[in-house]
Amino acid sequence: MEKPKKSIDQHSRRNFIKNAALASSALIVPRHVLGGVGFTAPSDQLNIAAIGAGGKGASDIKNASVNGRERVVALCDVDFSGSASQSVKNFPNAKLYADFREMLEKEKDIDAVTISTPDHVHGPAAAFAMERGKHVYVQKPMTHNIREARLLTQMAREQKVVTQMGNQGGSNPLLNLVQQWIDSDKLGKISKVEIWTNRPVWPQGNAFPQPDPSKKPDDLAWDLWLGPSPKIPYTPNLHPFNWRGWWDYGTGALGDVGCHLVDIPYRTLGLHYPKSAECSVGAVYTKMWTPDYHPEGCPASSFISLKFDATEKSKSPIEMTWSDGGIRPAHPDIIPADHDIGGTDSANGVLIIGEKGIISTNINDSSPLMPKLYLNDGTTEFGPQTEDFPEPEYGHQRKWVDACKAGFGSKEHNELTSSFDYAGPMTETVLMGNLAIRSYMLRRENSNGGMEYFGRKKLLWDGDNMQITNLEEANQYVGRTYRDGWKV
């Protein structure tokens, strides 16, 4: 987004909170006399707003309020008649807006925002907020494309704001068990990671739905929902959920559950940018020998291979494979045939494969299954199969709020599991899979008058310079084209 004409002191309220707390420490009157046990003085509260108050946004802003400890001052949504109405009930004193740009310009006392919109608005909303000195919590994926992830990561450092991506599984304490197994060399050299999912669970792989303005809900601000995407008439079956399968708005299965699953090996193995990406996709055949691809949307299924250089956690190069559409890897011989791999019913999961054994896991924000270690010598070690967590989503939002109040560079900030310093490069890796998918569908007319798919090759990635080096046409998917007023 374009920077504001007048710079706003992003530290003023934060400093006020700290100074008020210091001043109150000089008073003789104990706090419990002022407000009772658990009381938080108004001067110590964070002023929070939600951009996207329905669906996942309803739980994000509720968890960020920490049971009323913090103050929710504003809610922004393009349609308050749907699930966002619950947030209105939860926070009846919050002011309501349809356009986050208007909200952030008018509500000068906002300290931090949660962003839980469709993927295509994550980058513009986060950039607009950070330019005005606001801390941001952004749902996964952090951004819609690789370029946005790189820019937002840099912007967070420059603006000195506290950030967190909403891959809640990163705060699951049982992830420490996977880290311990890897750090203690239980697996030896690790060369392979296999990840899979039953997504998509929404319609995907078909032709784009037909517009029908007559069916637009009265309360839906359609133009604001489109945001940076091309202006089109109201189209049913996009809002509020099925947008995930269309590139203008969503990021498919990878942007959905991939940010939970890829996080596990990316974090525990200390991975960085991949050096190559290669994929194949499933297609519908409407006539013999002719695949029916719809390049404006994600395919019904895909298989992707990302390759990484050796890391400090594993001394050999690592190949990470991803498959969606319900396709999963073969059941490893050392894991008993009646054991699920990954999560329940083996529907989603991660296998980290080393020379001495395998870790099977699916630690994300909803899975009850805990990590399991299988070694070639028959030794097994399992995490607890049930676990009570005292906070919703492992305190992922509350920890971000505490870090906002402590300030940029504080201990609380540095201990966040998905600040943009980590979430940015990890998101780029996830979105690299989508870049490979979109390149796979590139086609042009050949000399014989037929069509050739010229993007079906191993793509070489220069992560530092953010470009594919052996297929220039693929670089169009590193970023995107924005409508006026929405550019990041």
C-alpha positions in Angstrom: 0.0 0.0 0.0 1.1 3.6 -0.5 2.7 5.1 2.6 0.7 7.7 4.6 1.6 11.3 3.8 2.1 12.1 7.5 4.2 9.7 9.6 2.4 8.5 12.7 4.5 7.8 15.8 4.0 4.0 16.1 5.7 3.9 19.5 3.6 6.7 21.2 0.9 4.5 22.7 3.3 1.7 23.4 5.5 4.0 25.3 2.5 5.4 27.1 1.5 1.9 28.2 5.1 1.3 29.5 5.3 4.6 31.2 1.9 4.3 32.8 3.0 0.9 34.2 6.2 2.4 35.6 4.4 5.3 37.2 1.8 3.0 38.8 4.6 1.1 40.5 5.4 4.1 42.6 1.9 4.2 44.1 1.3 2.7 47.5 -2.3 1.5 46.7 -2.1 -2.2 45.7 -3.6 -3.1 42.3 -6.0 -5.6 43.8 -7.6 -2.7 45.7 -8.2 -0.8 42.5 -9.7 -3.6 40.4 -9.6 -7.0 42.1 -7.6 -10.1 41.3 -6.8 -10.4 37.6 -7.7 -6.7 36.9 -5.9 -5.0 34.1 -5.8 -1.2 34.2 -7.1 0.5 31.1 -3.7 2.1 30.6 -2.2 -1.4 30.4 -4.6 -2.7 27.8 -3.8 -3.1 24.2 -6.3 -1.6 21.7 -6.9 -4.3 19.1 -9.0 -4.4 15.9 -9.9 -7.2 13.6 -9.6 -7.1 9.8 -11.9 -10.1 8.9 -14.1 -10.8 11.9 -15.9 -13.9 10.7 -14.9 -17.5 10.3 -11.3 -17.9 11.6 -11.3 -14.2 12.3 -13.9 -14.6 15.0 -11.6 -17.0 17.0 -8.5 -15.0 16.3 -9.8 -11.7 17.7 -11.5 -13.5 20.6 -8.3 -15.3 21.6 -6.3 -12.0 21.1 -8.6 -10.3 23.6 -7.4 -12.9 26.2 -10.8 -13.3 27.9 -11.4 -9.5 28.0 -7.9 -8.6 29.3 -7.3 -6.5 26.2 -9.7 -4.0 24.6 -11.2 -4.7 21.1 -12.0 -1.3 19.7 -13.0 -2.0 16.1 -14.1 -4.8 13.8 -13.8 -4.7 10.0 -15.6 -7.1 7.7 -17.2 -7.0 4.2 -20.3 -8.8 5.5 -21.5 -8.6 9.1 -24.6 -10.7 8.4 -22.7 -13.9 8.4 -20.3 -15.5 10.9 -18.8 -12.0 11.7 -22.0 -11.3 13.6 -20.7 -13.5 16.5 -17.8 -11.0 16.9 -20.2 -8.2 17.1 -22.0 -10.0 19.9 -18.7 -10.7 21.6 -17.5 -7.1 21.4 -20.6 -4.9 21.4 -18.6 -1.7 22.0 -16.4 -2.1 19.0 -16.9 0.2 16.0 -17.8 -1.5 12.7 -16.2 -0.9 9.4 -16.3 -2.5 5.9 -13.0 -1.0 4.7 -9.8 -1.6 6.8 -8.2 1.4 5.2 -10.9 3.7 6.5 -10.8 2.0 9.9 -7.0 2.5 10.3 -7.2 6.1 9.2 -10.0 7.0 11.6 -9.1 4.9 14.7 -5.8 6.4 15.6 -5.6 4.6 19.0 -5.4 1.1 17.5 -2.2 -0.7 18.6 -2.5 -4.0 16.8 -4.7 -5.8 14.3 -5.6 -9.4 13.6 -5.9 -10.1 9.8 -8.1 -13.1 8.9 -9.3 -12.3 5.4 -9.1 -14.5 2.3 -5.5 -14.9 1.3 -5.4 -12.2 -1.4 -6.0 -9.4 1.1 -3.4 -10.6 3.7 -0.5 -8.6 2.1 -2.3 -5.3 1.4 -3.9 -5.3 4.8 -0.7 -6.1 6.7 1.3 -3.6 4.7 -1.3 -0.8 5.3 -1.3 -1.6 9.0 2.5 -1.8 9.5 3.0 1.4 7.6 1.0 3.0 10.3 3.0 1.4 13.1 0.5 -1.3 14.0 1.5 -4.7 15.2 0.0 -7.5 13.0 -1.2 -11.0 13.5 -1.9 -12.5 10.0 -3.6 -15.8 9.3 -1.8 -18.4 7.2 -0.5 -18.2 4.6 1.2 -14.9 5.6 0.8 -13.6 2.0 -0.7 -14.5 -1.3 2.6 -14.6 -3.2 6.4 -14.8 -2.6 7.1 -11.1 -3.3 4.6 -10.0 -0.7 6.2 -12.3 1.9 9.6 -10.9 1.3 8.4 -7.3 1.4 6.4 -7.8 4.6 9.3 -9.5 6.4 11.5 -6.5 5.6 8.8 -4.0 6.5 8.2 -5.6 10.0 11.9 -5.0 10.8 12.0 -1.5 9.4 8.8 -0.5 11.2 9.8 -2.3 14.4 6.4 -3.9 14.8 5.6 -7.3 16.4 4.3 -9.9 14.0 2.9 -13.4 14.1 1.5 -15.7 11.4 -1.5 -17.9 12.3 0.0 -21.3 12.0 -1.0 -22.2 15.5 0.7 -25.6 15.5 4.0 -23.8 15.7 3.2 -23.1 19.3 2.3 -26.7 20.1 4.8 -27.6 22.9 4.9 -31.2 21.5 6.8 -29.8 18.6 9.8 -29.7 21.0 9.7 -33.5 21.1 10.3 -33.7 17.4 13.1 -31.1 17.7 14.7 -33.2 20.5 14.7 -36.4 18.4 16.4 -34.6 15.5 18.9 -32.7 17.7 19.9 -35.8 19.5 20.6 -37.5 16.2 18.0 -40.2 16.7 17.4 -40.4 12.9 21.0 -39.9 11.8 21.3 -38.1 8.4 18.0 -37.0 7.1 17.5 -37.0 3.4 13.8 -37.1 2.8 10.6 -35.5 4.0 7.2 -36.6 2.8 4.1 -34.4 3.4 0.5 -35.1 2.3 -3.1 -33.9 2.7 -6.7 -34.8 1.9 -7.2 -31.2 0.8 -8.9 -29.8 -1.1 -12.2 -30.3 0.7 -13.7 -27.5 -1.3 -14.6 -27.6 -5.1 -11.5 -27.4 -7.1 -10.2 -28.2 -10.6 -13.3 -27.1 -12.5 -14.0 -24.1 -14.6 -14.4 -20.7 -12.9 -18.1 -20.1 -11.8 -20.2 -17.8 -13.9 -21.0 -14.3 -12.5 -24.5 -13.6 -11.4 -25.0 -10.1 -9.9 -28.6 -10.8 -9.1 -27.5 -13.2 -6.4 -25.3 -10.9 -4.5 -26.2 -10.7 -0.8 -27.4 -7.3 0.2 -25.0 -6.9 3.0 -21.9 -8.0 1.1 -19.4 -5.3 0.1 -18.3 -7.1 -3.1 -15.8 -4.6 -4.4 -14.0 -4.6 -1.0 -14.0 -8.4 -1.0 -12.3 -8.4 -4.4 -9.6 -6.1 -3.0 -6.5 -6.2 -5.1 -8.0 -8.7 -7.6 -9.5 -7.8 -11.0 -12.9 -6.1 -10.8 -15.6 -8.6 -11.9 -19.3 -8.8 -11.3 -20.5 -10.7 -8.2 -19.8 -14.4 -8.7 -21.6 -17.0 -6.5 -19.6 -19.8 -4.9 -16.6 -17.7 -4.0 -17.5 -16.0 -0.8 -17.2 -17.0 2.0 -15.1 -20.2 1.5 -14.7 -21.6 -2.0 -12.3 -18.8 -3.0 -9.4 -21.0 -1.9 -9.2 -22.9 -5.2 -8.8 -19.8 -7.4 -5.4 -18.1 -7.9 -6.8 -14.5 -7.8 -8.0 -15.1 -4.2 -6.6 -18.3 -2.7 -3.5 -20.4 -2.5 -5.0 -23.9 -2.6 -4.2 -26.8 -0.4 -0.7 -25.6 0.2 -1.8 -22.2 1.5 -4.3 -23.9 3.7 -3.0 -26.9 5.6 0.5 -26.7 4.0 1.5 -23.9 6.4 0.8 -26.3 9.3 2.5 -29.4 7.8 5.5 -27.8 6.1 6.2 -25.9 9.3 7.2 -29.1 11.1 10.2 -30.1 9.0 11.0 -26.5 8.0 11.4 -25.5 11.6 13.0 -28.6 13.1 15.5 -29.1 10.3 16.4 -25.4 10.1 15.6 -25.2 6.4 15.9 -22.1 4.3 14.9 -21.3 0.7 14.6 -24.3 -1.6 17.0 -24.5 -4.5 14.6 -26.2 -6.9 10.9 -27.1 -7.4 9.3 -29.6 -9.7 5.7 -30.8 -9.9 3.0 -32.7 -11.7 -0.7 -32.2 -11.5 -3.8 -34.3 -11.9 -6.2 -33.3 -14.8 -9.7 -34.1 -15.9 -9.9 -35.7 -19.3 -13.0 -34.6 -21.3 -11.8 -36.3 -24.5 -9.0 -38.7 -25.3 -5.4 -37.5 -24.9 -6.5 -33.9 -24.0 -6.3 -32.9 -20.4 -8.8 -30.3 -19.3 -6.8 -27.8 -17.3 -8.2 -24.6 -15.9 -5.1 -22.4 -15.3 -7.1 -19.7 -13.4 -7.6 -22.2 -10.6 -5.7 -24.9 -8.6 -5.8 -28.5 -9.9 -7.7 -31.2 -8.2 -4.5 -32.9 -7.1 -0.7 -32.2 -7.3 2.7 -33.7 -6.5 5.6 -31.4 -5.8 9.3 -31.9 -5.0 11.3 -29.2 -3.3 15.1 -29.7 -2.8 17.2 -28.0 -0.1 20.8 -27.8 0.7 22.2 -29.5 3.8 21.6 -27.8 7.1 23.2 -27.7 10.5 20.4 -30.1 11.7 21.1 -32.7 8.9 24.4 -32.9 7.0 22.9 -34.1 3.7 20.7 -32.4 1.1 17.0 -32.9 1.7 14.1 -33.6 -0.7 10.7 -32.5 0.5 7.7 -33.9 -1.4 4.1 -32.7 -1.1 1.0 -34.4 -2.4 -2.6 -33.2 -2.2 -6.0 -34.4 -3.4 -5.9 -37.4 -1.1 -2.8 -38.9 -2.6 -0.4 -40.1 0.2 3.0 -41.8 0.3 3.5 -45.6 0.7 3.3 -46.9 4.2 7.0 -47.4 5.4 8.0 -51.0 6.3 9.3 -50.1 9.8 5.9 -48.7 10.8 3.4 -51.5 11.6 0.7 -51.8 9.0 -2.1 -51.2 11.4 -0.6 -47.9 12.6 -1.8 -44.7 11.0 0.9 -42.6 9.4 0.7 -38.9 10.1 -2.7 -38.1 11.5 -5.9 -40.0 12.1 -6.8 -42.3 9.2 -3.5 -41.2 7.6 -5.4 -38.4 5.9 -2.8 -35.7 6.6 0.7 -36.0 7.8 4.5 -35.7 7.8 7.2 -38.4 7.6 10.8 -37.2 8.4 13.0 -40.0 7.1 16.6 -40.6 8.2 19.2 -43.3 7.9 18.2 -44.7 11.3 14.5 -44.4 11.3 11.4 -42.3 10.7 9.4 -39.6 12.6 5.6 -39.8 11.8 3.6 -36.8 13.0 0.8 -34.3 12.2 1.2 -31.6 14.9 -1.1 -28.9 13.8 -3.9 -26.9 15.3 -6.5 -29.6 15.2 -4.8 -33.1 15.2 -5.1 -35.2 18.4 -2.3 -37.5 17.2 1.1 -36.9 18.7 4.6 -37.6 17.2 5.9 -41.1 16.9 9.5 -42.2 16.4 10.2 -45.6 14.7 13.8 -46.8 14.5 15.2 -49.5 12.2 16.3 -51.6 15.2 12.7 -51.9 16.4 12.9 -49.2 19.0 9.9 -46.9 19.2 9.1 -43.7 21.2 5.7 -42.0 21.2 4.6 -38.7 22.5 1.5 -38.6 24.7 -1.6 -39.6 22.9 -3.8 -37.1 24.7 -2.7 -33.8 26.1 -4.6 -31.0 27.9 -3.6 -27.5 26.8 -4.6 -24.7 29.1 -5.1 -22.1 26.3 -6.9 -22.2 23.0 -4.5 -22.8 20.1 -1.6 -23.2 22.5 -1.8 -19.5 23.4 -0.6 -18.5 19.9 -2.5 -15.2 19.8 -2.0 -14.4 23.5 1.7 -14.8 23.2 1.6 -12.3 20.3 -0.4 -9.8 22.4 2.1 -10.1 25.3 5.0 -9.5 22.8 3.2 -6.4 21.5 3.0 -5.0 25.0 6.6 -5.9 25.7 7.8 -4.3 22.5 9.8 -5.0 19.4 13.0 -6.9 20.2 11.8 -8.0 23.7 12.2 -11.4 25.1 8.6 -12.1 24.4 8.9 -11.0 20.8 12.0 -13.1 20.2 10.3 -16.2 21.6 7.3 -16.0 19.2 7.2 -19.1 17.1 6.0 -17.5 13.9 7.1 -13.8 13.7 7.7 -12.7 10.2 11.4 -13.3 10.5 10.6 -17.0 10.5 7.1 -17.1 8.9 8.3 -15.0 5.8 10.9 -17.5 4.5 8.7 -20.5 5.5 5.7 -19.0 3.6 7.9 -18.4 0.6 8.8 -22.1 0.6 5.1 -23.1 0.8 4.2 -20.7 -2.1 7.1 -22.0 -4.2 5.0 -25.1 -4.6 2.2 -23.0 -6.1 4.7 -21.3 -8.4 5.6 -24.7 -9.7 2.0 -25.7 -10.2 1.2 -22.6 -12.2 4.3 -22.9 -14.3 3.3 -26.5 -15.0 0.1 -25.2 -16.7 2.0 -22.7 -19.0 1.4 -23.5 -22.6 1.9 -22.0 -26.1 1.3 -22.9 -29.7 4.0 -25.0 -31.2 5.3 -25.1 -34.8 2.7 -27.8 -35.7 -0.2 -25.7 -34.6 -0.7 -27.7 -31.5 -0.2 -26.7 -27.8 2.9 -27.5 -25.8 3.3 -27.2 -22.1 6.7 -25.6 -21.9 6.8 -25.1 -18.1 7.1 -28.7 -17.2 10.6 -28.8 -16.0 12.7 -28.7 -12.9 12.7 -25.0 -11.9 15.9 -23.6 -10.4 15.3 -21.0 -7.7 17.7 -18.2 -6.7 16.1 -17.5 -3.3 18.3 -14.5 -2.4 17.4 -12.8 -5.6 13.8 -14.2 -5.7 13.8 -15.5 -9.2 13.6 -18.7 -11.3 16.8 -18.8 -13.3 15.9 -21.3 -16.1 12.3 -20.3 -17.1 11.7 -16.5 -17.2 8.0 -17.0 -17.8 7.6 -18.6 -14.3 8.7 -15.4 -12.6 5.4 -13.7 -13.3 4.1 -15.9 -10.4 6.5 -14.5 -7.9 4.2 -11.5 -7.5 0.9 -10.4 -8.8 -0.9 -7.5 -10.6 -2.9 -5.2 -8.3 -5.9 -3.0 -8.8 -5.4 0.7 -8.1 -5.4 1.5 -4.4 -4.3 -2.0 -3.3 -0.7 -2.3 -4.4 1.8 -3.7 -1.9 
